[in-house]
Amino acid sequence: MGSETFLEILLAILLPPLGVFLRYGIGVEFWICLLLTILGYIPGIVYAVYVLVA
């Protein structure tokens, strides 16, 4: 795990859609993460970390 991935995961914990946006841009992953974050902060974090690690 490089420093870039560490930074993305850190941003995914603070602002989940931002972490996903940095890796995938505005795509399906970003919109799913944004929706989950709006519905609940914790589901957004879980999804963002999952997408960035997997």
N, CA and C atoms as a LAMMPS dump frame, in Angstrom:
ITEM: TIMESTEP
0
ITEM: NUMBER OF ATOMS
162
ITEM: BOX BOUNDS ff ff ff
-5.0000000000000000e+02 5.0000000000000000e+02
-5.0000000000000000e+02 5.0000000000000000e+02
-5.0000000000000000e+02 5.0000000000000000e+02
ITEM: ATOMS id mol type element x y z
1 1 1 N 0.858 -1.175 0
2 1 2 C 0 0 0
3 1 3 C 0.896 1.228 0
4 2 1 N 0.775 2.027 -1.057
5 2 2 C 1.609 3.201 -1.2
6 2 3 C 1.025 4.408 -0.489
7 3 1 N 1.777 5.482 -0.525
8 3 2 C 1.328 6.708 0.149
9 3 3 C 0.106 7.305 -0.546
10 4 1 N -0.018 7.078 -1.85
11 4 2 C -1.188 7.589 -2.582
12 4 3 C -2.459 6.885 -2.113
13 5 1 N -2.385 5.567 -1.943
14 5 2 C -3.535 4.809 -1.458
15 5 3 C -3.871 5.213 -0.03
16 6 1 N -2.85 5.427 0.797
17 6 2 C -3.071 5.862 2.175
18 6 3 C -3.793 7.197 2.204
19 7 1 N -3.393 8.127 1.363
20 7 2 C -4.04 9.431 1.297
21 7 3 C -5.486 9.303 0.823
22 8 1 N -5.735 8.455 -0.154
23 8 2 C -7.101 8.241 -0.64
24 8 3 C -7.987 7.653 0.454
25 9 1 N -7.471 6.7 1.216
26 9 2 C -8.258 6.101 2.292
27 9 3 C -8.508 7.111 3.401
28 10 1 N -7.526 7.927 3.713
29 10 2 C -7.706 8.974 4.721
30 10 3 C -8.786 9.954 4.28
31 11 1 N -8.757 10.374 3.025
32 11 2 C -9.798 11.265 2.507
33 11 3 C -11.144 10.563 2.458
34 12 1 N -11.148 9.258 2.203
35 12 2 C -12.407 8.502 2.17
36 12 3 C -13.048 8.444 3.546
37 13 1 N -12.244 8.479 4.596
38 13 2 C -12.799 8.489 5.945
39 13 3 C -13.332 9.871 6.289
40 14 1 N -12.635 10.911 5.888
41 14 2 C -13.073 12.277 6.192
42 14 3 C -14.23 12.715 5.298
43 15 1 N -14.069 12.561 3.999
44 15 2 C -15.088 12.92 2.996
45 15 3 C -15.15 11.79 1.973
46 16 1 N -16.006 10.816 2.202
47 16 2 C -16.007 9.609 1.355
48 16 3 C -16.089 9.873 -0.149
49 17 1 N -16.977 10.742 -0.646
50 17 2 C -17.016 10.927 -2.102
51 17 3 C -15.724 11.507 -2.683
52 18 1 N -15.014 12.306 -1.905
53 18 2 C -13.764 12.896 -2.398
54 18 3 C -12.705 11.823 -2.622
55 19 1 N -12.594 10.89 -1.699
56 19 2 C -11.625 9.806 -1.868
57 19 3 C -11.905 8.971 -3.105
58 20 1 N -13.173 8.682 -3.352
59 20 2 C -13.555 7.904 -4.529
60 20 3 C -13.357 8.736 -5.796
61 21 1 N -13.664 10.02 -5.74
62 21 2 C -13.503 10.904 -6.894
63 21 3 C -12.047 10.97 -7.352
64 22 1 N -11.122 11.009 -6.415
65 22 2 C -9.711 11.093 -6.78
66 22 3 C -9.242 9.868 -7.555
67 23 1 N -9.829 8.716 -7.283
68 23 2 C -9.412 7.499 -7.991
69 23 3 C -10.199 7.286 -9.277
70 24 1 N -11.531 7.484 -9.244
71 24 2 C -12.386 7.106 -10.371
72 24 3 C -12.995 8.279 -11.129
73 25 1 N -12.87 9.491 -10.604
74 25 2 C -13.527 10.623 -11.248
75 25 3 C -15.028 10.549 -11.024
76 26 1 N -15.782 11.27 -11.839
77 26 2 C -17.239 11.244 -11.686
78 26 3 C -17.761 10.082 -12.519
79 27 1 N -17.925 8.966 -11.832
80 27 2 C -18.434 7.753 -12.461
81 27 3 C -19.46 7.107 -11.557
82 28 1 N -19.772 5.875 -11.846
83 28 2 C -20.783 5.152 -11.078
84 28 3 C -20.369 5.034 -9.611
85 29 1 N -19.088 4.727 -9.363
86 29 2 C -18.614 4.569 -7.987
87 29 3 C -18.812 5.846 -7.192
88 30 1 N -18.524 6.997 -7.82
89 30 2 C -18.685 8.284 -7.141
90 30 3 C -20.14 8.533 -6.758
91 31 1 N -21.062 8.298 -7.688
92 31 2 C -22.47 8.576 -7.416
93 31 3 C -23.041 7.645 -6.353
94 32 1 N -22.628 6.379 -6.365
95 32 2 C -23.075 5.452 -5.325
96 32 3 C -22.559 5.912 -3.966
97 33 1 N -21.299 6.312 -3.922
98 33 2 C -20.71 6.769 -2.67
99 33 3 C -21.389 8.043 -2.175
100 34 1 N -21.679 8.962 -3.081
101 34 2 C -22.355 10.202 -2.698
102 34 3 C -23.741 9.907 -2.136
103 35 1 N -24.468 9.029 -2.788
104 35 2 C -25.804 8.669 -2.315
105 35 3 C -25.745 8.005 -0.942
106 36 1 N -24.816 7.079 -0.759
107 36 2 C -24.692 6.416 0.54
108 36 3 C -24.263 7.39 1.627
109 37 1 N -23.422 8.352 1.286
110 37 2 C -22.992 9.341 2.263
111 37 3 C -24.138 10.261 2.653
112 38 1 N -24.982 10.608 1.705
113 38 2 C -26.143 11.442 2.013
114 38 3 C -27.124 10.677 2.903
115 39 1 N -27.311 9.387 2.612
116 39 2 C -28.234 8.579 3.4
117 39 3 C -27.689 8.275 4.798
118 40 1 N -26.396 8.194 4.914
119 40 2 C -25.759 7.92 6.206
120 40 3 C -24.259 7.989 6.038
121 41 1 N -23.608 8.676 6.925
122 41 2 C -22.163 8.911 6.794
123 41 3 C -21.372 7.602 6.846
124 42 1 N -21.725 6.712 7.757
125 42 2 C -20.993 5.449 7.928
126 42 3 C -21.09 4.557 6.688
127 43 1 N -22.284 4.363 6.084
128 43 2 C -22.317 3.55 4.85
129 43 3 C -21.449 4.146 3.733
130 44 1 N -21.376 5.456 3.659
131 44 2 C -20.514 6.099 2.663
132 44 3 C -19.051 5.786 2.9
133 45 1 N -18.635 5.81 4.156
134 45 2 C -17.246 5.485 4.497
135 45 3 C -16.935 4.034 4.167
136 46 1 N -17.832 3.145 4.56
137 46 2 C -17.608 1.71 4.32
138 46 3 C -17.484 1.442 2.828
139 47 1 N -18.384 2 2.034
140 47 2 C -18.349 1.788 0.585
141 47 3 C -17.071 2.383 -0.015
142 48 1 N -16.719 3.585 0.398
143 48 2 C -15.526 4.241 -0.162
144 48 3 C -14.258 3.441 0.13
145 49 1 N -14.109 2.995 1.36
146 49 2 C -12.927 2.209 1.702
147 49 3 C -12.923 0.892 0.944
148 50 1 N -14.094 0.257 0.834
149 50 2 C -14.194 -0.995 0.087
150 50 3 C -13.782 -0.8 -1.371
151 51 1 N -14.281 0.254 -1.999
152 51 2 C -13.97 0.498 -3.414
153 51 3 C -12.491 0.814 -3.598
154 52 1 N -11.904 1.539 -2.676
155 52 2 C -10.503 1.915 -2.826
156 52 3 C -9.543 0.761 -2.538
157 53 1 N -9.916 -0.125 -1.645
158 53 2 C -9.043 -1.237 -1.292
159 53 3 C -9.188 -2.396 -2.27
160 54 1 N -10.402 -2.654 -2.724
161 54 2 C -10.64 -3.798 -3.613
162 54 3 C -10.144 -3.546 -5.011
